[in-house]
Amino acid sequence: MSKYLLDKFLFTVDRDPELVERYREDPRGTVTMWEADYANRILNCHDGESSTWLRFDDVEREALATHDYPALFGLGAHPFLTLTLFIAMFERDHEPLGFQLEYAQRLAHFAMPYPDIAT
């Protein structure tokens, strides 16, 4: 498991409106594409710099592919990254603050201490 890679996915997708829409419409395809094309790129580096070892495990991949943000939170994905990305994708489908309330309700079963979000 790589909390770093989960957070990197959430961060990079959230900052690209085209990726946000692609992830909303085709989550499994977006996760597959992102893992192949973006996972091993080094953040804030010029093209050509990359690593070769970063991969999602099956649990991470499935949580991302099904938009399962409670599972992502349980895996240690940063809650602000999950919240901002999923707001970008689903706020339009709810009343004002509706998605944020749904997010809080779906994470309400977590008790402190919360999963470790350190990377």
Secondary structure as the mmCIF struct_conf table of DSSP 4:
data_model
#
loop_
_struct_conf.conf_type_id
_struct_conf.id
_struct_conf.beg_label_comp_id
_struct_conf.beg_label_asym_id
_struct_conf.beg_label_seq_id
_struct_conf.end_label_comp_id
_struct_conf.end_label_asym_id
_struct_conf.end_label_seq_id
HELX_RH_AL_P HELX_RH_AL_P1 LYS A 3 ASP A 14
TURN_TY1_P TURN_TY1_P1 ARG A 15 ARG A 15
HELX_RH_AL_P HELX_RH_AL_P2 PRO A 17 GLU A 25
HELX_RH_AL_P HELX_RH_AL_P3 PRO A 27 ASP A 37
TURN_TY1_P TURN_TY1_P2 TYR A 38 ASN A 40
STRN STRN1 ARG A 41 ARG A 41
HELX_LH_PP_P HELX_LH_PP_P1 ILE A 42 ILE A 42
TURN_TY1_P TURN_TY1_P3 LEU A 43 ASN A 44
TURN_TY1_P TURN_TY1_P4 ASP A 47 GLY A 48
STRN STRN2 SER A 50 SER A 50
BEND BEND1 THR A 52 THR A 52
HELX_RH_AL_P HELX_RH_AL_P4 ASP A 58 ALA A 65
TURN_TY1_P TURN_TY1_P5 THR A 66 HIS A 67
HELX_RH_AL_P HELX_RH_AL_P5 TYR A 69 GLY A 74
TURN_TY1_P TURN_TY1_P6 LEU A 75 GLY A 76
HELX_RH_AL_P HELX_RH_AL_P6 PRO A 79 PHE A 90
HELX_RH_3T_P HELX_RH_3T_P1 GLU A 91 ASP A 93
BEND BEND2 HIS A 94 GLU A 95
TURN_TY1_P TURN_TY1_P7 PRO A 96 LEU A 97
HELX_RH_AL_P HELX_RH_AL_P7 GLY A 98 LEU A 107
TURN_TY1_P TURN_TY1_P8 ALA A 108 HIS A 109
BEND BEND3 MET A 112 PRO A 113
HELX_LH_PP_P HELX_LH_PP_P2 TYR A 114 ASP A 116
#
